[in-house]
Amino acid sequence: MLFIGGLSWDTTEHDLGAYFETFGKLYDVVVMRDRATGKGKGFGFVRFHDPKVAEQVSAIRHDIRGRLLDAKLAIPRKRVQHPLVPSDIRVHKVFVGGLAPTVKDFEFREYFSRFGNIKEAQVCTDQHTRRSRGFGFITFEKWETVEELISQQQDGRPHVVEGKEVEVGPSSIPRSLEVSPPLP
């Protein structure tokens, strides 16, 4: 499955599917939307029938409706578990989607620092306009922090940054850089 970031707010599942089906047969296409307004949150997910296609597609630059997209392999939520449940994957980095366009790096860092020590936090911006793309990434010192953040959200306690509910999920990153060794 691929995470697709940087979508324009009016991109539809049809737009996303029409573009990515040129690379291979699709299993599912989802554009994440705000529950209250129904508007796109600027990101979505694409799942191919053949996982190898997703790997190949993630290595290519993509542009839909004049916007450069961020296409990364996604780590399914079920693979990041509550700390009490054994797991061999320990992710240190999270994706945060649905950020208000006014959120700055320091506000972003301030909200999430209450959960644990942060190594790096960045709100992603458009290269040309320097405007927020509505998502960001945070790398924590401890994987337990990531599991706590995701568990809180799954338990129905949303994360609200600068008055707007956001989506938090494990980031797709090179395992050699951001994942602790498997548990014994």
C-alpha positions as CSV (number, residue, x, y, z in Angstrom):
1,M,0.0,0.0,0.0
2,L,1.2,3.5,-0.8
3,F,0.6,6.7,1.2
4,I,0.0,9.6,-1.2
5,G,0.6,13.0,0.3
6,G,0.4,16.5,-1.2
7,L,-3.0,16.0,-2.9
8,S,-5.0,19.1,-3.7
9,W,-8.0,19.5,-1.5
10,D,-10.4,18.7,-4.4
11,T,-8.7,15.5,-5.6
12,T,-11.2,12.6,-5.7
13,E,-10.8,8.8,-5.5
14,H,-11.5,8.8,-9.2
15,D,-8.6,11.2,-10.0
16,L,-6.2,9.2,-7.8
17,G,-7.3,5.8,-9.2
18,A,-7.2,7.0,-12.8
19,Y,-3.6,8.2,-12.4
20,F,-2.3,5.2,-10.5
21,E,-4.1,2.4,-12.4
22,T,-1.7,3.2,-15.3
23,F,1.0,1.5,-13.2
24,G,-0.9,-1.7,-12.4
25,K,-4.2,-3.2,-11.2
26,L,-5.6,-1.4,-8.2
27,Y,-7.2,-3.1,-5.2
28,D,-8.3,0.0,-3.4
29,V,-8.1,3.8,-3.5
30,V,-9.0,6.2,-0.6
31,V,-8.8,9.9,-0.3
32,M,-8.9,10.9,3.4
33,R,-11.7,13.5,4.1
34,D,-12.6,15.7,7.0
35,R,-15.6,14.2,8.8
36,A,-17.3,17.5,9.3
37,T,-16.9,19.1,5.9
38,G,-16.3,16.2,3.6
39,K,-13.3,18.1,2.0
40,G,-10.1,16.2,1.2
41,K,-7.3,16.3,3.9
42,G,-4.6,16.4,1.3
43,F,-3.6,12.7,1.5
44,G,-4.8,9.3,0.7
45,F,-3.8,5.7,0.1
46,V,-3.5,3.4,-3.0
47,R,-3.3,-0.3,-2.8
48,F,-2.1,-2.4,-5.8
49,H,-3.0,-6.1,-6.3
50,D,0.7,-6.7,-6.7
51,P,2.8,-5.3,-3.8
52,K,5.9,-5.2,-6.1
53,V,4.2,-2.5,-8.2
54,A,3.8,-0.4,-5.1
55,E,7.5,-0.6,-4.4
56,Q,8.3,0.4,-8.0
57,V,5.8,3.3,-8.0
58,S,7.1,4.7,-4.7
59,A,10.5,5.3,-6.4
60,I,8.9,7.6,-9.1
61,R,8.0,11.3,-8.9
62,H,4.2,11.8,-9.4
63,D,2.1,14.9,-10.3
64,I,-1.7,15.1,-10.2
65,R,-3.4,18.4,-11.0
66,G,-0.1,20.2,-11.1
67,R,0.9,19.1,-7.6
68,L,4.0,17.1,-6.8
69,L,3.0,14.2,-4.7
70,D,4.7,12.3,-1.9
71,A,4.3,8.6,-2.6
72,K,5.7,6.3,0.1
73,L,5.2,2.7,1.1
74,A,2.8,2.7,4.0
75,I,3.1,0.5,7.1
76,P,-0.4,-0.9,7.9
77,R,-1.7,0.1,11.3
78,K,-2.2,-3.4,12.4
79,R,1.6,-3.8,12.4
80,V,2.1,-1.1,15.0
81,Q,0.5,-2.5,18.1
82,H,-0.1,-1.5,21.7
83,P,3.0,-1.8,23.8
84,L,1.5,-4.8,25.7
85,V,1.1,-6.8,22.5
86,P,4.2,-8.4,21.2
87,S,5.4,-7.1,17.8
88,D,8.6,-7.3,15.9
89,I,8.3,-3.9,14.4
90,R,9.2,-0.8,16.3
91,V,8.5,2.4,14.4
92,H,9.9,5.7,15.6
93,K,8.4,8.1,13.0
94,V,4.8,9.1,12.5
95,F,2.9,10.8,9.7
96,V,0.4,13.5,10.8
97,G,-2.2,14.4,8.2
98,G,-5.0,17.0,8.1
99,L,-3.0,19.9,9.6
100,A,-4.6,23.3,9.4
101,P,-2.7,25.4,6.8
102,T,-1.7,27.9,9.6
103,V,0.2,25.3,11.7
104,K,3.9,26.1,12.0
105,D,6.8,23.8,12.9
106,F,7.0,25.1,16.5
107,E,3.3,24.6,17.2
108,F,3.5,21.1,15.6
109,R,6.4,20.2,17.8
110,E,4.8,21.8,20.9
111,Y,1.7,19.6,20.7
112,F,3.5,16.3,20.2
113,S,6.3,16.9,22.6
114,R,3.9,16.3,25.5
115,F,4.0,12.6,24.5
116,G,7.7,12.1,24.4
117,N,11.1,13.5,23.3
118,I,11.2,14.5,19.7
119,K,14.3,14.0,17.5
120,E,12.8,15.8,14.5
121,A,9.5,17.5,13.6
122,Q,8.6,19.1,10.3
123,V,5.4,20.4,8.7
124,C,5.8,19.8,5.0
125,T,5.5,22.8,2.7
126,D,5.1,23.4,-1.0
127,Q,8.6,24.1,-2.6
128,H,7.3,27.1,-4.6
129,T,4.7,28.8,-2.4
130,R,6.2,27.7,1.0
131,R,2.6,27.0,2.1
132,S,1.8,24.1,4.3
133,R,0.8,20.9,2.5
134,G,-1.4,19.9,5.4
135,F,0.8,17.1,6.7
136,G,4.1,16.5,8.5
137,F,6.4,14.0,10.1
138,I,7.7,13.5,13.6
139,T,10.5,11.2,14.7
140,F,10.5,10.3,18.4
141,E,13.4,9.0,20.5
142,K,11.3,6.0,21.7
143,W,9.0,3.7,19.7
144,E,6.7,3.4,22.7
145,T,5.7,7.1,22.1
146,V,4.5,6.2,18.6
147,E,2.4,3.3,19.9
148,E,0.9,5.5,22.6
149,L,-0.1,8.2,20.0
150,I,-1.7,5.6,17.7
151,S,-3.4,3.8,20.5
152,Q,-4.9,7.0,21.8
153,Q,-6.4,7.8,18.4
154,Q,-7.7,4.2,17.9
155,D,-9.4,4.4,21.4
156,G,-11.5,7.4,20.1
157,R,-9.4,10.1,21.7
158,P,-8.4,12.2,18.7
159,H,-5.3,14.4,18.4
160,V,-6.2,18.1,18.0
161,V,-3.5,20.5,16.8
162,E,-4.3,24.2,16.8
163,G,-8.1,23.5,17.0
164,K,-8.2,20.9,14.2
165,E,-8.5,17.1,14.5
166,V,-5.6,15.4,12.7
167,E,-4.8,11.8,11.7
168,V,-1.7,10.1,13.1
169,G,-0.2,7.0,11.7
170,P,3.1,5.1,11.4
171,S,5.3,6.6,8.7
172,S,6.8,4.5,5.9
173,I,10.5,4.9,6.3
174,P,13.7,3.0,5.6
175,R,13.7,0.3,8.3
176,S,17.5,0.5,8.7
177,L,17.1,4.1,9.8
178,E,14.0,4.3,12.0
179,V,13.1,0.9,13.3
180,S,14.7,-0.8,16.3
181,P,15.9,-4.4,16.0
182,P,13.2,-7.1,16.3
183,L,12.3,-8.2,19.8
184,P,13.9,-11.5,21.0
